Structures are given as structure tokens and as C-alpha cells.
Amino acid sequence: MCETAEKRELFERTPIPKAILELALPAMAGQIILVIYNMADSFFLGLTGSDAMITAVTVCMPAFLFLSAIANLFGVGGASVISRSLGNKLPERAGGACAFALTGCMIVTLLYSAAVWRGMDRFLDLLGGYESSVHRLARSYLFCTVVLGGIVTSMNVLLAHLIRAEGHSVHASIGIALGGVLNIFLDPLFMFVLLPPGREALGAAIATTLSNAAALGYFAVLLLKNRAKTVLTFRPNRAMLQNGIPHDVIATGLPACVMTLLENISYAVLDNLASLEGIAVQAGLGIAKKVNMLAHCTVRGIAQGVLPLIGYNYAAGDWKRVRSAVTLSTLLSVGIAAACMGVCLLFSPQLIGIFIRHASPSLQYGADFLRILCVGAPFSACAYACISFFQATGCGMRAFLLAVFRKGLLDIPMMFLLRRLFAVNGVVWATPFTDIICCALALALFKNFLHKHRDALQPSSAPMRILRTADPLRSFRA
């Protein structure tokens, strides 16, 4: 797993369509499997016929997904620094970035898990789980997945980012897929066989934690086996704190972290507002969000897969390959998101009915909410492609601005405003409205970037290396 001639060929000379397929398809497949195994929890919980059970897991999702925010802070940031360092032929800096990312992710995750343990009841109330039957079930789920299993979950996501940064998208996706497939098989075992009735939420939590532990084990064995051939270094050392590495990793990864964090806060506010309408509304919204997640995670997989390709060629000064990679990957993302939107609009009752099979108003609520949420998918795909581009090129401020604007700054106030005008449907409409506005802003920032680099973007421009020397402030100057 080193920067072999084969990997240099992939990054530098392989035709862009083929390179995108080789890098993005495995990442996209991994994300799809990740969504499927998240849906598996909801599918098996739906078999219990309990809206409280579905709601309990739904309200825990922001707390659980915050682990991904931590992993993205160090994983996306580390992946960007690694790919740009390799493009500049600086393998030592790539190794330092890897070591810093691993150490930082581990420390922050342990602190977060400890904080959740100390304030669990208040935390669940803030997430909308204050109804007694929901609170009891959510408590056991949160304790297992975040307090006990938080470290394996975040490290699993982190290692996938770092391994993908070196061009090994297939290996990263195999690890993610392994956890997803295993979770699908373990869910019914723990929910309906090993644990007594009424403990299905805890069974789902145990299955999720064990699956993530297995995926982490795969990555550990892979890295141990190839430790002599990879430029990635996981042992903490003094070099990881030098040459602006900590600043560059955090500045580049912060937008991904903030975007995931604000998504979780936004979902928590959405759940709280939905909880005011009753458990049926809350359960229907939870399922609609999970189904709608398929388009978003597919797009995210494409962006994560292409990020090393863009970062490597940006650092190497090959603007032609950068431009082609961005154009083709964005068109692919928007096309897939549009197709998902069409399917959701046409078959929303059938899709929600996969997870809510019992006669409940939550089924109709879920179908209505899915039709609303899916409208924003193509716009979100375009915005996310721009955010990923800015992350790959180290333009931290632009990515940070879009991340904050997409979730938190606009959609939460809009939820309260539209709720006053259109009740609970208005709350849900805030999400696609925000996606549309953020897409317009993302395109404006991208156009501004192209304008600033118009001389370098000319086909006649000679390739020039970027970031040959480490500048810790560069990512925020851009």
C-alpha cells in the first residue's frame, strides 16, 4: 500500500472517467451499504409494531452520527493533506498527517463518549426523547453505541478516509461493506433470538457496535500486513506536530466536521418539533429521513472517492485533470440524486411501507415527508460536490462557509418560521429550501475560485507545483 507506480499512474495519467470509476464506485458502494445497514435497524424495529421503538433509535441518531463528525474532522482533513502531500512528492508530511489524524480522533472520541455517559438523561431530553417509553429504550441504545462503542465507530470511519487518500478506495469500501453486511445478519440474531422481547433497541445497538468493531479489525489487519509498504504512519511522533500539519488537517477537516455536526443539530431540532405533534409524526419523519439518506450518502461516497484525485492533481498543478474530475464527478452526483428524487416522488408510500408495516398514521406521515425531503437531493448533491472540491484543494474558509450555511445558519430558523405558516409540513420543507439556496451560494463561490485562478486554468499554462512548502495559513487565505 505505497505510492507505487500503479497508483501514480491512476492519479496522473489514467483517463479521468476511468479514474473516477475506480476511485468513486467503491466509495459509493460502501456508502450505499452503510445506508442499507442503517435501514436494516429500522426494518427490523418496524417488525415490532412499536412506534416508540422506532422513535427511540431515531432520536439517538444525531448523537451517534456525531461520531462521524469527529471522524470527518480528522479523516477528511487528513485525507486532503495526505493526497496533496503525495502530489507534491512529500511522503514524510503525508505520514505525519496520518499520525496526527489518528491520535486526534482517538482523544476527541474518548472525551465525547465520556461526556455522553455523564449527561445521558439530559442529552436524550434535548434530542427529543423525553417521553418515558422512548427515553428508556433510547438510553440503552445510546449507552451501547456511543459510550461503549464510540471509539470503534469513529476509528472505523477515520481509517476508511485515510486509506482512501492513498488511492486504495476498494480496501476502504470493503471495510465499510464488511461492517454493513455483518450488521444486517446480527440485527435479527440479537433482536429476536438472543435478547428477550422488549429489548430490540438494545439488540440493534449491540449488532451495530460489533459490526463496527469487525470493520475496524479488518482495517487493522490490512495496515499491519502492509506496514512496510505504506507511507501512512499511525504511531504518534514529534513530526506530526510540525510543518503546519495540525493546522492544515483541522482547517481542512473542520468544514466536514461542522457540516456533520450541524446536520445532527438540525435533525435534533427537527425531531423536537416533530415530537410536539406526537410519536406517529416523529416515527414517520425518522423513516423518511433514513430513506432520503440514500441519495445523500451516495453523493457523499462519490465526493470522498474523488477527493484524493482532485487533491493530488491540484498539488501537482495539473489543472486540466482537476477540471475534468470536478465536472464529471459533479454531473454523476447530480444525475444519481435526481434519479433518487424521481423514485421517492413516485413510490414514497411503498418505500416507507417497507419499514412501517403495522397500521399506523406514521406510514402516511412518512410518505408525505419523504416527498418533501427528496426535492432537495439534486441541489444538495451539487453543493456537496463544491464543498468536497474546496476540501480537496485546502480552501478551508469557502468549505467552512458552505458547511455552516447549509445546516444551522439557515435551515433551523426556517424550520420555526415555516412551522408557524404550514405546521409540521413547513418544518420539513425547510430542508429542501435550504439545499436550493446553498447550491446557489456554492456555485457562486466556485465561480469566484475559477475567476481567481483563471490564468492557471488556461490550457496553455505550464504545470506548476503547489504547496511545495508547508504554509499553515494557506487554507484560510484561499
PyMOL commands that set and color helices and strands:
alter all, ss='L'
color gray80, all
select helices_A, chain A and resi 5-12+16-46+51-87+91-118+120-126+132-148+150-165+169-194+200-225+238-241+245-275+279-316+319-353+361-392+396-409+411-452+474-477
alter helices_A, ss='H'
color red, helices_A
deselect
rebuild
show_as cartoon
